[in-house]
């Protein structure tokens, strides 16, 4: 996992949620997604905070990835914590997803514990 992304401890996660520290929460949940969906075929972007390549499949190495998912931080946190479903986000137009394997619904929600529960 890149050093810039790391799963927070339960105490760190609670502190970030209480603050709220959007940057830390976004990076935490991207790190959890990276653990839950290892691979490099889809790039998930949450500007301006971070991006991660996930999901098994053809590895992307240079240029614009063939599969991209992009959303704002509020949407990412709602998806990660189960306050919004993937299909709801797509229907509402708050997620832009293009390419193969961009349906992240099998991996969401990620839960608060950092282990996907």
N, C-alpha and C positions, 0 to 999 in steps of 0.2 A: 504494500500500500504506500502511495506517495507520502512523504513526511508531512506535507501540508494538510492531509486528511487523516484524522484519527478518531477512533471511537472513544467517546468520553466515558469516564467512570460514572457510576450512578450519582455520586455526589457532585461531580462536575456538570453532569447533565441537569440535575436539579437546580444548581446555581445558574446555569445558562438559561434555563426556562424561567426562573424567577426574575432574572434581570430585566427584560429578556435580551439575550445576546443572540441576535439573529444570525450573525456570521458564524458563531460557534455551533449553533443548532443546525444550520444548513450543512456545514462541513461534517458534523457528526453523522447526520442521516445519510449523506453521500457516502461516508466511510462504511456505514452499516450496509447500504445498498451494494457497495463494492464487495463486501464479504458474502452477502446473500446471493448475488448474481455475478460471480467471478467471470471475467472474460473481457474482450476488447472490441466487440462488434457494434456497440451503441454508445454514443457519447451523450451523457446527460449533463446539461448546462443549466446552472442557476446563477446568471450574472447579477451582480458583479463579483459574487463570492467564490465560486469554484465550478469545476467541471470534472467529470470522472468517466472513464470508459469501463463499461460493464457488459454483461450478458454474453454467454458462450456463442461462438460462431467465428466467422472470418475475422481475423485480426486486422485492425486498422493501424497504419503506421505513419502516414504522411498526408498532408493536405486536409481538405474537408472530409470528415468521415461520411460514409455512405448512409449511416443511420444516426439521426440526431433527435434528441428530445430537449426542448428548452421551455423554461417557465420562470416565473418570478419566485422570490423567496417565500412569500406568503402561501402560494399554491404548493410549493414543494413541501413546506412544513405541514400543511393540511393533508396532503397525500401520505406523507411519511407517518403521521400520527393517526391516520384513519378518520380525520374530520371531513375528508372528501374522498370519494372513490375515483379511480382512474377514469372510468367511463363518464362520470359526472364532469370531471375536469375537461375531457375531450369534448363532450356535448356543450359545455359552457364556453369553449374556445379559449381556455386559460392555459392550455398546453399546446405547444406546436411540436408535432411528431412527424418525421418523414423518414422513410426507408423501412427495411425489414427489421423485425424483432423489436420494434419500438413500443409494443404493448407491454407496459411494466406492471400490469395488474397481477400477474402471478407472484410478484415480489413485494407487493404493498398490501397493507400498511407495514411499516417497519417496527412499530412499537416504541415504547419509551425506555426499555431496559438496555437497548444497544445490542441485543442478541436476536432481534426480530420477533420477539414474543409480545 
